[in-house]
Structure formats: C-alpha cells, structure tokens
C-alpha cells in the first residue's frame, strides 16, 4: 500500500493547502512560490493514507522489537 506521497508532505510542511468543507477536497500546493501546480485528494482518501502510514509505523516498531530479541 502506498503512503503519503511527497506532494502531500511538502504541502503540509510548507503550510500550503486549502480545504473545501463542501466537497471535502484537500488541495495541496507542494512547490514553493507556485500556486498553479497542486495535488488534490478527498478527505476520506487522506484518512485512509494516514491509517496506512500508522500501520507501517507499527510494523516497523514490531520489526525493531524482533531485532532486539536477536541481539
């Protein structure tokens, strides 16, 4: 499963995004000083990606715990 891509991460990091509450669309502007290029995603899809990333973090943590056992 894919996680949160670089367009979303850059848009969040630069604080450059808009949310339309009527359509529940999030518009990210990942490139500095560029309001033309944007990445759009629905809120429900963003929630799904957040859950996927959380599962990856849990999986990585379990992997590290297994490595500690074999030290």
C-alpha positions as CSV (number, residue, x, y, z in Angstrom):
1,X,0.0,0.0,0.0
2,X,1.2,3.5,-0.7
3,X,1.7,6.0,2.0
4,X,1.5,9.8,1.9
5,X,3.4,11.0,-1.2
6,X,5.8,13.9,-1.4
7,X,3.3,16.3,-2.8
8,X,1.1,15.9,0.3
9,X,4.1,16.0,2.7
10,X,5.6,19.1,1.1
11,X,2.2,20.9,1.1
12,X,1.8,20.1,4.8
13,X,5.4,21.1,5.6
14,X,5.1,24.4,3.8
15,X,1.6,25.1,5.2
16,X,0.3,25.5,1.7
17,X,-3.1,23.7,1.4
18,X,-6.8,24.5,1.2
19,X,-9.7,22.5,2.4
20,X,-13.1,22.8,0.8
21,X,-15.7,21.8,3.5
22,X,-18.5,21.4,1.0
23,X,-16.7,18.9,-1.3
24,X,-14.3,17.6,1.3
25,X,-11.4,18.1,-1.1
26,X,-8.0,19.0,0.2
27,X,-5.8,20.9,-2.3
28,X,-2.0,20.8,-1.6
29,X,0.5,23.3,-3.1
30,X,3.8,21.4,-2.7
31,X,6.1,23.7,-4.7
32,X,7.3,26.9,-3.2
33,X,6.0,30.1,-4.8
34,X,3.8,28.1,-7.2
35,X,0.1,28.3,-6.9
36,X,-0.5,26.7,-10.3
37,X,0.7,23.2,-9.6
38,X,-1.4,21.4,-7.0
39,X,-2.3,18.0,-5.8
40,X,-5.9,17.2,-4.9
41,X,-7.2,14.5,-2.6
42,X,-10.5,13.7,-1.0
43,X,-10.6,13.8,2.8
44,X,-11.6,10.1,3.1
45,X,-8.6,9.2,0.9
46,X,-6.3,11.2,3.2
47,X,-7.7,9.4,6.2
48,X,-7.0,6.1,4.5
49,X,-3.4,7.1,3.8
50,X,-3.0,8.2,7.4
51,X,-4.2,4.8,8.6
52,X,-1.8,3.0,6.2
53,X,1.1,5.1,7.4
54,X,0.2,4.4,11.0
55,X,0.2,0.6,10.2
56,X,3.6,1.0,8.6
57,X,4.9,2.6,11.8
58,X,3.5,-0.2,13.9
59,X,5.0,-2.8,11.5
60,X,8.4,-1.1,11.7
61,X,8.2,-1.0,15.5
62,X,7.5,-4.7,15.7
63,X,10.4,-5.3,13.4
64,X,12.7,-3.4,15.7
65,X,11.5,-5.4,18.7
66,X,12.3,-8.6,16.8
67,X,15.8,-7.3,16.1
68,X,16.3,-6.5,19.8
69,X,15.5,-10.2,20.7
70,X,18.3,-11.4,18.4
71,X,20.9,-9.1,19.7
